[in-house]
């Protein structure tokens, strides 16, 4: 039963992923990492013995522990990557705000200089 659920979940998630990427709701760089997650679900659904075999090779007694450990590791890595991207965007946003403030200052200075130059003498 779990094999069927994992297979259906993997296939459904892959369809949703393709839809989101095609509609530009999800950037392709994020789609790659989600694609790896979909691939893992598909492997778990289509070849559940694969995780058990890998677990035995790694001397892990209970096979699903390997899948859970990999899922936790993937979530931690994904959270780290999102934090890195968020930090980059924050710095970029701050620099853009600073450039905008400098441009607004230049425009204000230019307007003041133009007003002084066009003022009638008298």
MOPAC internal coordinates of N, CA, C and O (Angstrom, degrees):
PM7 1SCF
backbone

  N    0.0000 0     0.00 0     0.00 0    0    0    0
  C    1.4531 1     0.00 0     0.00 0    1    0    0
  C    1.5331 1   111.16 1     0.00 0    2    1    0
  O    1.2310 1   120.59 1   136.35 1    3    2    1
  N    1.3384 1   116.48 1   -43.65 1    3    2    1
  C    1.4645 1   119.78 1  -179.36 1    5    3    2
  C    1.5243 1   110.54 1   -64.18 1    6    5    3
  O    1.2310 1   120.48 1   148.28 1    7    6    5
  N    1.3272 1   116.69 1   -31.72 1    7    6    5
  C    1.4596 1   120.57 1   178.25 1    9    7    6
  C    1.5257 1   110.24 1   -64.41 1   10    9    7
  O    1.2310 1   120.26 1   137.27 1   11   10    9
  N    1.3118 1   117.11 1   -42.73 1   11   10    9
  C    1.4692 1   121.32 1   178.92 1   13   11   10
  C    1.5184 1   111.03 1   -65.38 1   14   13   11
  O    1.2310 1   120.36 1   137.51 1   15   14   13
  N    1.3259 1   116.92 1   -42.49 1   15   14   13
  C    1.4633 1   121.08 1   179.60 1   17   15   14
  C    1.5265 1   110.49 1   -63.90 1   18   17   15
  O    1.2310 1   120.36 1   135.20 1   19   18   17
  N    1.3203 1   116.91 1   -44.80 1   19   18   17
  C    1.4652 1   120.62 1   179.62 1   21   19   18
  C    1.5286 1   110.94 1   -64.12 1   22   21   19
  O    1.2310 1   120.13 1   139.78 1   23   22   21
  N    1.3182 1   117.35 1   -40.22 1   23   22   21
  C    1.4570 1   121.04 1   178.45 1   25   23   22
  C    1.5212 1   110.94 1   -63.82 1   26   25   23
  O    1.2310 1   120.26 1   131.23 1   27   26   25
  N    1.3220 1   117.11 1   -48.77 1   27   26   25
  C    1.4653 1   120.78 1   179.42 1   29   27   26
  C    1.5294 1   111.71 1   -63.47 1   30   29   27
  O    1.2310 1   120.75 1   141.06 1   31   30   29
  N    1.3192 1   116.17 1   -38.94 1   31   30   29
  C    1.4618 1   119.64 1   178.67 1   33   31   30
  C    1.5311 1   110.79 1   -65.34 1   34   33   31
  O    1.2310 1   120.46 1   136.69 1   35   34   33
  N    1.3231 1   116.73 1   -43.31 1   35   34   33
  C    1.4614 1   120.86 1   178.68 1   37   35   34
  C    1.5171 1   112.41 1   -63.18 1   38   37   35
  O    1.2310 1   120.42 1   136.26 1   39   38   37
  N    1.3260 1   116.81 1   -43.74 1   39   38   37
  C    1.4640 1   120.41 1   179.08 1   41   39   38
  C    1.5292 1   111.40 1   -67.39 1   42   41   39
  O    1.2310 1   120.26 1   138.25 1   43   42   41
  N    1.3216 1   117.10 1   -41.75 1   43   42   41
  C    1.4670 1   120.49 1   178.34 1   45   43   42
  C    1.5226 1   110.79 1   -63.88 1   46   45   43
  O    1.2310 1   120.89 1   136.29 1   47   46   45
  N    1.3116 1   115.91 1   -43.71 1   47   46   45
  C    1.4597 1   120.15 1   179.56 1   49   47   46
  C    1.5250 1   111.30 1   -64.17 1   50   49   47
  O    1.2310 1   120.12 1   143.06 1   51   50   49
  N    1.3144 1   117.38 1   -36.94 1   51   50   49
  C    1.4674 1   119.40 1   178.47 1   53   51   50
  C    1.5236 1   111.21 1   -66.98 1   54   53   51
  O    1.2310 1   119.84 1   142.37 1   55   54   53
  N    1.3315 1   117.90 1   -37.63 1   55   54   53
  C    1.4693 1   120.29 1   176.50 1   57   55   54
  C    1.5192 1   111.47 1   -65.83 1   58   57   55
  O    1.2310 1   120.36 1   137.24 1   59   58   57
  N    1.3192 1   116.92 1   -42.76 1   59   58   57
  C    1.4608 1   120.64 1   177.49 1   61   59   58
  C    1.5224 1   110.43 1   -63.04 1   62   61   59
  O    1.2310 1   120.49 1   138.13 1   63   62   61
  N    1.3168 1   116.67 1   -41.87 1   63   62   61
  C    1.4582 1   121.85 1   179.19 1   65   63   62
  C    1.5263 1   111.33 1   -60.95 1   66   65   63
  O    1.2310 1   120.38 1   132.79 1   67   66   65
  N    1.3230 1   116.88 1   -47.21 1   67   66   65
  C    1.4640 1   120.29 1   177.69 1   69   67   66
  C    1.5246 1   111.72 1   -61.54 1   70   69   67
  O    1.2310 1   120.36 1   138.49 1   71   70   69
  N    1.3196 1   116.92 1   -41.51 1   71   70   69
  C    1.4615 1   120.73 1   178.67 1   73   71   70
  C    1.5279 1   110.95 1   -61.93 1   74   73   71
  O    1.2310 1   120.14 1   134.98 1   75   74   73
  N    1.3201 1   117.34 1   -45.02 1   75   74   73
  C    1.4668 1   121.11 1  -178.89 1   77   75   74
  C    1.5326 1   111.86 1   -65.56 1   78   77   75
  O    1.2310 1   120.20 1   141.06 1   79   78   77
  N    1.3086 1   117.22 1   -38.94 1   79   78   77
  C    1.4650 1   119.99 1   179.52 1   81   79   78
  C    1.5277 1   110.20 1   -69.81 1   82   81   79
  O    1.2310 1   119.87 1   137.37 1   83   82   81
  N    1.3190 1   117.85 1   -42.63 1   83   82   81
  C    1.4642 1   120.62 1  -179.64 1   85   83   82
  C    1.5244 1   112.19 1   -65.65 1   86   85   83
  O    1.2310 1   119.81 1   148.47 1   87   86   85
  N    1.3064 1   117.98 1   -31.53 1   87   86   85
  C    1.4681 1   121.92 1  -179.91 1   89   87   86
  C    1.5293 1   112.42 1   -90.36 1   90   89   87
  O    1.2310 1   120.34 1  -171.58 1   91   90   89
  N    1.3358 1   116.96 1     8.42 1   91   90   89
  C    1.4705 1   123.11 1  -178.92 1   93   91   90
  C    1.5204 1   113.04 1    57.54 1   94   93   91
  O    1.2310 1   120.43 1  -146.93 1   95   94   93
  N    1.3052 1   116.79 1    33.07 1   95   94   93
  C    1.4665 1   121.91 1   174.23 1   97   95   94
  C    1.5258 1   110.84 1   -90.93 1   98   97   95
  O    1.2310 1   121.16 1   160.84 1   99   98   97
  N    1.3309 1   115.38 1   -19.16 1   99   98   97
  C    1.4588 1   121.65 1  -179.10 1  101   99   98
  C    1.5206 1   107.49 1  -134.81 1  102  101   99
  O    1.2310 1   120.88 1   -54.61 1  103  102  101
  N    1.3292 1   115.92 1   125.39 1  103  102  101
  C    1.4647 1   120.26 1   179.94 1  105  103  102
  C    1.5121 1   109.12 1   -68.51 1  106  105  103
  O    1.2310 1   121.49 1   -31.82 1  107  106  105
  N    1.3159 1   114.76 1   148.18 1  107  106  105
  C    1.4631 1   119.96 1  -175.16 1  109  107  106
  C    1.5274 1   112.47 1   -61.08 1  110  109  107
  O    1.2310 1   120.02 1   148.21 1  111  110  109
  N    1.3419 1   117.57 1   -31.79 1  111  110  109
  C    1.4644 1   119.06 1   179.29 1  113  111  110
  C    1.5296 1   111.09 1   -65.49 1  114  113  111
  O    1.2310 1   120.38 1   144.91 1  115  114  113
  N    1.3215 1   116.87 1   -35.09 1  115  114  113
  C    1.4631 1   119.49 1   175.08 1  117  115  114
  C    1.5272 1   110.40 1   -75.19 1  118  117  115
  O    1.2310 1   121.04 1   148.70 1  119  118  117
  N    1.3096 1   115.61 1   -31.30 1  119  118  117
  C    1.4584 1   120.13 1   179.33 1  121  119  118
  C    1.5103 1   112.46 1   -63.11 1  122  121  119
  O    1.2310 1   120.27 1   147.64 1  123  122  121
  N    1.3259 1   117.08 1   -32.36 1  123  122  121
  C    1.4652 1   120.55 1   179.19 1  125  123  122
  C    1.5239 1   110.31 1   -64.66 1  126  125  123
  O    1.2310 1   120.48 1   133.22 1  127  126  125
  N    1.3264 1   116.70 1   -46.78 1  127  126  125
  C    1.4681 1   118.36 1  -179.51 1  129  127  126
  C    1.5264 1   111.27 1   -66.63 1  130  129  127
  O    1.2310 1   120.50 1   142.43 1  131  130  129
  N    1.3204 1   116.65 1   -37.57 1  131  130  129
  C    1.4588 1   118.64 1   176.45 1  133  131  130
  C    1.5238 1   110.68 1   -69.39 1  134  133  131
  O    1.2310 1   120.56 1   148.87 1  135  134  133
  N    1.3286 1   116.53 1   -31.13 1  135  134  133
  C    1.4615 1   120.05 1   176.60 1  137  135  134
  C    1.5225 1   111.84 1   -62.60 1  138  137  135
  O    1.2310 1   120.96 1   142.87 1  139  138  137
  N    1.3228 1   115.78 1   -37.13 1  139  138  137
  C    1.4680 1   119.63 1   176.50 1  141  139  138
  C    1.5301 1   109.92 1   -64.20 1  142  141  139
  O    1.2310 1   120.54 1   139.64 1  143  142  141
  N    1.3256 1   116.56 1   -40.36 1  143  142  141
  C    1.4709 1   119.82 1   178.14 1  145  143  142
  C    1.5313 1   110.50 1   -63.73 1  146  145  143
  O    1.2310 1   120.59 1   138.35 1  147  146  145
  N    1.3231 1   116.48 1   -41.65 1  147  146  145
  C    1.4700 1   120.32 1   178.10 1  149  147  146
  C    1.5273 1   110.31 1   -63.37 1  150  149  147
  O    1.2310 1   120.83 1   139.04 1  151  150  149
  N    1.3209 1   116.02 1   -40.96 1  151  150  149
  C    1.4621 1   119.95 1   178.71 1  153  151  150
  C    1.5265 1   111.35 1   -61.36 1  154  153  151
  O    1.2310 1   120.67 1   140.20 1  155  154  153
  N    1.3303 1   116.33 1   -39.80 1  155  154  153
  C    1.4704 1   119.66 1   177.91 1  157  155  154
  C    1.5242 1   111.52 1   -64.09 1  158  157  155
  O    1.2310 1   120.61 1   138.35 1  159  158  157
  N    1.3417 1   116.44 1   -41.65 1  159  158  157
  C    1.4697 1   118.90 1   177.21 1  161  159  158
  C    1.5197 1   110.67 1   -64.58 1  162  161  159
  O    1.2310 1   120.46 1   140.48 1  163  162  161
  N    1.3203 1   116.73 1   -39.52 1  163  162  161
  C    1.4619 1   119.46 1   179.22 1  165  163  162
  C    1.5268 1   110.43 1   -64.77 1  166  165  163
  O    1.2310 1   120.46 1   137.49 1  167  166  165
  N    1.3408 1   116.73 1   -42.51 1  167  166  165
  C    1.4644 1   119.25 1   177.42 1  169  167  166
  C    1.5235 1   111.58 1   -62.44 1  170  169  167
  O    1.2310 1   121.16 1   139.15 1  171  170  169
  N    1.3189 1   115.38 1   -40.85 1  171  170  169
  C    1.4630 1   119.24 1   179.44 1  173  171  170
  C    1.5278 1   110.55 1   -64.20 1  174  173  171
  O    1.2310 1   120.69 1   144.53 1  175  174  173
  N    1.3296 1   116.28 1   -35.47 1  175  174  173
  C    1.4596 1   119.86 1  -179.61 1  177  175  174
  C    1.5168 1   113.22 1   -77.86 1  178  177  175
  O    1.2310 1   120.59 1   135.48 1  179  178  177
  N    1.3372 1   116.49 1   -44.52 1  179  178  177
  C    1.4560 1   119.60 1  -175.28 1  181  179  178
  C    1.5222 1   112.95 1   -83.89 1  182  181  179
  O    1.2310 1   120.34 1   150.63 1  183  182  181
  N    1.3353 1   116.95 1   -29.37 1  183  182  181
  C    1.4665 1   120.12 1  -178.11 1  185  183  182
  C    1.5261 1   109.82 1  -136.83 1  186  185  183
  O    1.2310 1   120.12 1  -108.83 1  187  186  185
  N    1.3335 1   117.37 1    71.17 1  187  186  185
  C    1.4678 1   119.05 1  -177.44 1  189  187  186
  C    1.5253 1   112.94 1   -65.04 1  190  189  187
  O    1.2310 1   120.23 1   155.11 1  191  190  189
  N    1.3073 1   117.17 1   -24.89 1  191  190  189
  C    1.4623 1   120.26 1   179.12 1  193  191  190
  C    1.5237 1   112.53 1   -70.05 1  194  193  191
  O    1.2310 1   120.71 1   162.21 1  195  194  193
  N    1.3297 1   116.26 1   -17.79 1  195  194  193
  C    1.4624 1   120.33 1   179.99 1  197  195  194
  C    1.5216 1   111.17 1   -62.90 1  198  197  195
  O    1.2310 1   120.67 1   134.69 1  199  198  197
  N    1.3360 1   116.32 1   -45.31 1  199  198  197
  C    1.4654 1   119.64 1   178.74 1  201  199  198
  C    1.5235 1   111.02 1   -65.08 1  202  201  199
  O    1.2310 1   120.44 1   142.08 1  203  202  201
  N    1.3223 1   116.76 1   -37.92 1  203  202  201
  C    1.4636 1   119.69 1   178.12 1  205  203  202
  C    1.5240 1   111.01 1   -65.07 1  206  205  203
  O    1.2310 1   120.32 1   139.67 1  207  206  205
  N    1.3320 1   116.99 1   -40.33 1  207  206  205
  C    1.4610 1   120.46 1   179.94 1  209  207  206
  C    1.5254 1   110.83 1   -66.70 1  210  209  207
  O    1.2310 1   120.61 1   137.35 1  211  210  209
  N    1.3293 1   116.43 1   -42.65 1  211  210  209
  C    1.4696 1   119.80 1   178.22 1  213  211  210
  C    1.5227 1   110.09 1   -65.16 1  214  213  211
  O    1.2310 1   120.55 1   139.92 1  215  214  213
  N    1.3187 1   116.56 1   -40.08 1  215  214  213
  C    1.4726 1   120.54 1   178.89 1  217  215  214
  C    1.5248 1   110.75 1   -62.13 1  218  217  215
  O    1.2310 1   120.58 1   138.25 1  219  218  217
  N    1.3291 1   116.50 1   -41.75 1  219  218  217
  C    1.4732 1   119.15 1   178.63 1  221  219  218
  C    1.5195 1   111.20 1   -63.43 1  222  221  219
  O    1.2310 1   120.32 1   140.36 1  223  222  221
  N    1.3405 1   116.99 1   -39.64 1  223  222  221
  C    1.4705 1   120.86 1   178.75 1  225  223  222
  C    1.5252 1   111.36 1   -64.48 1  226  225  223
  O    1.2310 1   120.41 1   148.49 1  227  226  225
  N    1.3325 1   116.82 1   -31.51 1  227  226  225
  C    1.4622 1   121.65 1  -179.93 1  229  227  226
  C    1.5284 1   112.49 1   -91.59 1  230  229  227
  O    1.2310 1   120.95 1  -172.12 1  231  230  229
  N    1.3294 1   115.79 1     7.88 1  231  230  229
  C    1.4740 1   122.63 1  -179.14 1  233  231  230
  C    1.5313 1   112.23 1    60.24 1  234  233  231
  O    1.2310 1   120.76 1  -143.34 1  235  234  233
  N    1.3129 1   116.16 1    36.66 1  235  234  233
  C    1.4704 1   121.93 1   173.66 1  237  235  234
  C    1.5191 1   106.35 1   -96.65 1  238  237  235
  O    1.2310 1   120.62 1   -57.78 1  239  238  237
  N    1.3128 1   116.42 1   122.22 1  239  238  237
  C    1.4636 1   120.89 1  -172.40 1  241  239  238
  C    1.5275 1   112.03 1   -69.55 1  242  241  239
  O    1.2310 1   120.35 1   135.62 1  243  242  241
  N    1.3103 1   116.94 1   -44.38 1  243  242  241
  C    1.4651 1   121.35 1  -175.55 1  245  243  242
  C    1.5272 1   108.13 1  -107.48 1  246  245  243
  O    1.2310 1   119.64 1   -69.04 1  247  246  245
  N    1.3312 1   118.29 1   110.96 1  247  246  245
  C    1.4528 1   124.77 1  -174.02 1  249  247  246
  C    1.5253 1   116.05 1   -53.63 1  250  249  247
  O    1.2310 1   119.53 1   134.40 1  251  250  249
  N    1.3353 1   118.50 1   -45.60 1  251  250  249
  C    1.4626 1   118.72 1  -179.62 1  253  251  250
  C    1.5336 1   113.91 1   -60.86 1  254  253  251
  O    1.2310 1   120.23 1   160.40 1  255  254  253
  N    1.3264 1   117.16 1   -19.60 1  255  254  253
  C    1.4632 1   119.86 1   175.99 1  257  255  254
  C    1.5212 1   110.60 1   -62.11 1  258  257  255
  O    1.2310 1   120.58 1   143.59 1  259  258  257
  N    1.3174 1   116.50 1   -36.41 1  259  258  257
  C    1.4555 1   121.11 1   177.49 1  261  259  258
  C    1.5319 1   110.31 1   -62.94 1  262  261  259
  O    1.2310 1   120.54 1   133.61 1  263  262  261
  N    1.3217 1   116.57 1   -46.39 1  263  262  261
  C    1.4687 1   120.31 1   179.79 1  265  263  262
  C    1.5229 1   110.99 1   -62.56 1  266  265  263
  O    1.2310 1   120.25 1   138.09 1  267  266  265
  N    1.3145 1   117.12 1   -41.91 1  267  266  265
  C    1.4653 1   120.74 1   179.90 1  269  267  266
  C    1.5274 1   110.18 1   -66.95 1  270  269  267
  O    1.2310 1   120.43 1   138.00 1  271  270  269
  N    1.3208 1   116.79 1   -42.00 1  271  270  269
  C    1.4699 1   120.45 1   178.58 1  273  271  270
  C    1.5250 1   111.07 1   -62.98 1  274  273  271
  O    1.2310 1   120.19 1   137.48 1  275  274  273
  N    1.3248 1   117.23 1   -42.52 1  275  274  273
  C    1.4610 1   120.69 1   177.65 1  277  275  274
  C    1.5207 1   111.59 1   -64.73 1  278  277  275
  O    1.2310 1   120.56 1   142.30 1  279  278  277
  N    1.3292 1   116.53 1   -37.70 1  279  278  277
  C    1.4671 1   120.35 1   178.92 1  281  279  278
  C    1.5314 1   110.83 1   -65.51 1  282  281  279
  O    1.2310 1   120.53 1   137.92 1  283  282  281
  N    1.3213 1   116.59 1   -42.08 1  283  282  281
  C    1.4653 1   120.10 1   178.24 1  285  283  282
  C    1.5283 1   110.46 1   -64.79 1  286  285  283
  O    1.2310 1   120.58 1   137.01 1  287  286  285
  N    1.3245 1   116.49 1   -42.99 1  287  286  285
  C    1.4632 1   120.10 1   178.26 1  289  287  286
  C    1.5258 1   110.98 1   -62.19 1  290  289  287
  O    1.2310 1   120.35 1   138.91 1  291  290  289
  N    1.3182 1   116.95 1   -41.09 1  291  290  289
  C    1.4653 1   120.56 1   178.98 1  293  291  290
  C    1.5242 1   110.99 1   -64.22 1  294  293  291
  O    1.2310 1   120.25 1   140.03 1  295  294  293
  N    1.3288 1   117.12 1   -39.97 1  295  294  293
  C    1.4680 1   120.04 1   178.73 1  297  295  294
  C    1.5245 1   111.76 1   -65.79 1  298  297  295
  O    1.2310 1   120.74 1   140.43 1  299  298  297
  N    1.3165 1   116.20 1   -39.57 1  299  298  297
  C    1.4670 1   119.61 1   178.51 1  301  299  298
  C    1.5292 1   110.34 1   -65.45 1  302  301  299
  O    1.2310 1   120.40 1   136.52 1  303  302  301
  N    1.3264 1   116.84 1   -43.48 1  303  302  301
  C    1.4668 1   120.33 1   178.63 1  305  303  302
  C    1.5227 1   110.56 1   -63.87 1  306  305  303
  O    1.2310 1   120.38 1   137.32 1  307  306  305
  N    1.3198 1   116.88 1   -42.68 1  307  306  305
  C    1.4760 1   120.87 1   178.99 1  309  307  306
  C    1.5233 1   110.39 1   -62.47 1  310  309  307
  O    1.2310 1   119.87 1   137.49 1  311  310  309
  N    1.3147 1   117.86 1   -42.51 1  311  310  309
  C    1.4670 1   120.85 1   178.01 1  313  311  310
  C    1.5238 1   110.93 1   -63.47 1  314  313  311
  O    1.2310 1   120.26 1   140.12 1  315  314  313
  N    1.3182 1   117.11 1   -39.88 1  315  314  313
  C    1.4620 1   120.95 1   178.14 1  317  315  314
  C    1.5271 1   110.98 1   -64.10 1  318  317  315
  O    1.2310 1   120.36 1   135.62 1  319  318  317
  N    1.3287 1   116.92 1   -44.38 1  319  318  317
  C    1.4633 1   120.49 1   178.77 1  321  319  318
  C    1.5244 1   111.61 1   -63.19 1  322  321  319
  O    1.2310 1   120.63 1   141.01 1  323  322  321
  N    1.3162 1   116.41 1   -38.99 1  323  322  321
  C    1.4724 1   119.58 1   177.67 1  325  323  322
  C    1.5228 1   111.59 1   -66.78 1  326  325  323
  O    1.2310 1   120.08 1   141.84 1  327  326  325
  N    1.3213 1   117.46 1   -38.16 1  327  326  325
  C    1.4664 1   120.41 1   176.65 1  329  327  326
  C    1.5271 1   111.44 1   -64.76 1  330  329  327
  O    1.2310 1   120.66 1   139.93 1  331  330  329
  N    1.3239 1   116.34 1   -40.07 1  331  330  329
  C    1.4585 1   119.95 1   178.01 1  333  331  330
  C    1.5242 1   110.18 1   -63.15 1  334  333  331
  O    1.2310 1   120.48 1   134.82 1  335  334  333
  N    1.3216 1   116.69 1   -45.18 1  335  334  333
  C    1.4650 1   119.96 1   179.35 1  337  335  334
  C    1.5231 1   111.53 1   -65.33 1  338  337  335
  O    1.2310 1   120.53 1   140.35 1  339  338  337
  N    1.3193 1   116.59 1   -39.65 1  339  338  337
  C    1.4713 1   120.75 1   177.80 1  341  339  338
  C    1.5261 1   110.58 1   -62.36 1  342  341  339
  O    1.2310 1   120.26 1   139.54 1  343  342  341
  N    1.3154 1   117.11 1   -40.46 1  343  342  341
  C    1.4602 1   121.07 1   178.43 1  345  343  342
  C    1.5284 1   111.04 1   -64.29 1  346  345  343
  O    1.2310 1   120.34 1   137.14 1  347  346  345
  N    1.3288 1   116.96 1   -42.86 1  347  346  345
  C    1.4575 1   120.54 1   177.46 1  349  347  346
  C    1.5263 1   111.00 1   -61.27 1  350  349  347
  O    1.2310 1   120.77 1   136.45 1  351  350  349
  N    1.3258 1   116.12 1   -43.55 1  351  350  349
  C    1.4628 1   119.91 1   179.72 1  353  351  350
  C    1.5214 1   111.70 1   -65.80 1  354  353  351
  O    1.2310 1   120.00 1   143.36 1  355  354  353
  N    1.3220 1   117.61 1   -36.64 1  355  354  353
  C    1.4613 1   120.97 1   178.47 1  357  355  354
  C    1.5299 1   110.78 1   -64.17 1  358  357  355
  O    1.2310 1   120.50 1   136.33 1  359  358  357
  N    1.3265 1   116.64 1   -43.67 1  359  358  357
  C    1.4689 1   120.69 1   178.23 1  361  359  358
  C    1.5274 1   109.95 1   -64.58 1  362  361  359
  O    1.2310 1   120.51 1   136.39 1  363  362  361
  N    1.3219 1   116.63 1   -43.61 1  363  362  361
  C    1.4639 1   120.59 1   179.40 1  365  363  362
  C    1.5245 1   110.90 1   -62.54 1  366  365  363
  O    1.2310 1   120.23 1   138.50 1  367  366  365
  N    1.3172 1   117.17 1   -41.50 1  367  366  365
  C    1.4608 1   121.97 1   178.62 1  369  367  366
  C    1.5284 1   110.74 1   -63.38 1  370  369  367
  O    1.2310 1   120.34 1   137.81 1  371  370  369
  N    1.3240 1   116.95 1   -42.19 1  371  370  369
  C    1.4619 1   121.01 1   179.33 1  373  371  370
  C    1.5244 1   110.50 1   -64.33 1  374  373  371
  O    1.2310 1   120.00 1   137.53 1  375  374  373
  N    1.3188 1   117.60 1   -42.47 1  375  374  373
  C    1.4652 1   120.65 1   179.18 1  377  375  374
  C    1.5224 1   111.36 1   -65.67 1  378  377  375
  O    1.2310 1   120.46 1   140.89 1  379  378  377
  N    1.3207 1   116.72 1   -39.11 1  379  378  377
  C    1.4622 1   119.53 1   177.41 1  381  379  378
  C    1.5281 1   111.36 1   -64.83 1  382  381  379
  O    1.2310 1   120.40 1   141.01 1  383  382  381
  N    1.3191 1   116.84 1   -38.99 1  383  382  381
  C    1.4641 1   120.42 1   177.74 1  385  383  382
  C    1.5302 1   110.67 1   -64.69 1  386  385  383
  O    1.2310 1   120.37 1   140.73 1  387  386  385
  N    1.3221 1   116.89 1   -39.27 1  387  386  385
  C    1.4666 1   120.52 1   177.79 1  389  387  386
  C    1.5298 1   111.11 1   -65.83 1  390  389  387
  O    1.2310 1   120.09 1   137.24 1  391  390  389
  N    1.3235 1   117.43 1   -42.76 1  391  390  389
  C    1.4639 1   120.81 1   178.06 1  393  391  390
  C    1.5256 1   110.96 1   -63.77 1  394  393  391
  O    1.2310 1   120.40 1   139.88 1  395  394  393
  N    1.3203 1   116.85 1   -40.12 1  395  394  393
  C    1.4557 1   120.75 1   178.29 1  397  395  394
  C    1.5268 1   110.73 1   -63.45 1  398  397  395
  O    1.2310 1   120.38 1   138.13 1  399  398  397
  N    1.3154 1   116.88 1   -41.87 1  399  398  397
  C    1.4676 1   120.41 1   178.66 1  401  399  398
  C    1.5277 1   110.66 1   -63.24 1  402  401  399
  O    1.2310 1   120.29 1   140.28 1  403  402  401
  N    1.3335 1   117.05 1   -39.72 1  403  402  401
  C    1.4680 1   119.96 1   178.52 1  405  403  402
  C    1.5271 1   110.56 1   -66.56 1  406  405  403
  O    1.2310 1   119.81 1   139.11 1  407  406  405
  N    1.3264 1   117.96 1   -40.89 1  407  406  405
  C    1.4565 1   120.81 1   178.46 1  409  407  406
  C    1.5287 1   111.54 1   -65.36 1  410  409  407
  O    1.2310 1   120.48 1   139.04 1  411  410  409
  N    1.3253 1   116.68 1   -40.96 1  411  410  409
  C    1.4685 1   119.83 1   177.34 1  413  411  410
  C    1.5285 1   110.82 1   -63.47 1  414  413  411
  O    1.2310 1   119.92 1   142.35 1  415  414  413
  N    1.3123 1   117.76 1   -37.65 1  415  414  413
  C    1.4540 1   121.63 1   177.19 1  417  415  414
  C    1.5306 1   110.72 1   -65.10 1  418  417  415
  O    1.2310 1   120.84 1   137.31 1  419  418  417
  N    1.3391 1   116.00 1   -42.69 1  419  418  417
  C    1.4618 1   119.74 1   177.87 1  421  419  418
  C    1.5260 1   111.32 1   -62.81 1  422  421  419
  O    1.2310 1   120.12 1   139.33 1  423  422  421
  N    1.3159 1   117.37 1   -40.67 1  423  422  421
  C    1.4685 1   121.06 1   178.42 1  425  423  422
  C    1.5167 1   110.36 1   -64.02 1  426  425  423
  O    1.2310 1   120.30 1   136.55 1  427  426  425
  N    1.3322 1   117.03 1   -43.45 1  427  426  425
  C    1.4704 1   120.50 1   178.94 1  429  427  426
  C    1.5246 1   110.64 1   -63.37 1  430  429  427
  O    1.2310 1   119.91 1   137.88 1  431  430  429
  N    1.3229 1   117.77 1   -42.12 1  431  430  429
  C    1.4674 1   121.13 1   177.38 1  433  431  430
  C    1.5249 1   111.08 1   -62.88 1  434  433  431
  O    1.2310 1   120.57 1   139.50 1  435  434  433
  N    1.3144 1   116.52 1   -40.50 1  435  434  433
  C    1.4639 1   120.92 1   179.64 1  437  435  434
  C    1.5334 1   110.51 1   -65.36 1  438  437  435
  O    1.2310 1   120.05 1   138.09 1  439  438  437
  N    1.3282 1   117.52 1   -41.91 1  439  438  437
  C    1.4671 1   120.94 1   178.07 1  441  439  438
  C    1.5219 1   111.09 1   -63.01 1  442  441  439
  O    1.2310 1   120.53 1   136.95 1  443  442  441
  N    1.3326 1   116.59 1   -43.05 1  443  442  441
  C    1.4668 1   119.90 1   179.09 1  445  443  442
  C    1.5212 1   110.77 1   -63.54 1  446  445  443
  O    1.2310 1   120.16 1   138.45 1  447  446  445
  N    1.3076 1   117.30 1   -41.55 1  447  446  445
  C    1.4663 1   120.66 1   178.59 1  449  447  446
  C    1.5155 1   111.32 1   -65.54 1  450  449  447
  O    1.2310 1   120.12 1   142.47 1  451  450  449
  N    1.3241 1   117.38 1   -37.53 1  451  450  449
  C    1.4557 1   121.44 1   179.13 1  453  451  450
  C    1.5200 1   110.32 1   -68.21 1  454  453  451
  O    1.2310 1   119.64 1   139.36 1  455  454  453
  N    1.3292 1   118.30 1   -40.64 1  455  454  453
  C    1.4706 1   121.34 1   178.47 1  457  455  454
  C    1.5205 1   111.62 1   -63.38 1  458  457  455
  O    1.2310 1   120.42 1   139.11 1  459  458  457
  N    1.3295 1   116.80 1   -40.89 1  459  458  457
  C    1.4612 1   120.62 1   179.54 1  461  459  458
  C    1.5262 1   111.12 1   -67.66 1  462  461  459
  O    1.2310 1   120.48 1   143.69 1  463  462  461
  N    1.3155 1   116.69 1   -36.31 1  463  462  461
  C    1.4676 1   120.90 1  -177.74 1  465  463  462
  C    1.5231 1   111.39 1   -72.96 1  466  465  463
  O    1.2310 1   119.86 1   149.61 1  467  466  465
  N    1.3281 1   117.86 1   -30.39 1  467  466  465
  C    1.4694 1   120.09 1  -177.08 1  469  467  466
  C    1.5184 1   112.15 1   -95.88 1  470  469  467
  O    1.2310 1   118.72 1  -178.58 1  471  470  469
  N    1.3094 1   120.05 1     1.42 1  471  470  469
  C    1.4621 1   123.83 1   178.74 1  473  471  470
  C    1.5441 1   109.25 1   -69.66 1  474  473  471
  O    1.2310 1   120.16 1   -48.33 1  475  474  473
  N    1.3062 1   117.30 1   131.67 1  475  474  473
  C    1.4709 1   118.39 1   178.98 1  477  475  474
  C    1.5229 1   110.79 1   -70.51 1  478  477  475
  O    1.2310 1   121.48 1   -38.38 1  479  478  477
  N    1.3123 1   114.77 1   141.62 1  479  478  477
  C    1.4603 1   120.62 1   179.16 1  481  479  478
  C    1.5248 1   108.04 1   -76.46 1  482  481  479
  O    1.2310 1   120.70 1   -40.28 1  483  482  481
  N    1.2402 1   116.27 1   139.72 1  483  482  481
  C    1.4146 1   113.06 1   175.42 1  485  483  482
  C    1.3964 1   120.26 1   159.64 1  486  485  483
  O    1.2310 1   120.10 1   180.00 1  487  486  485

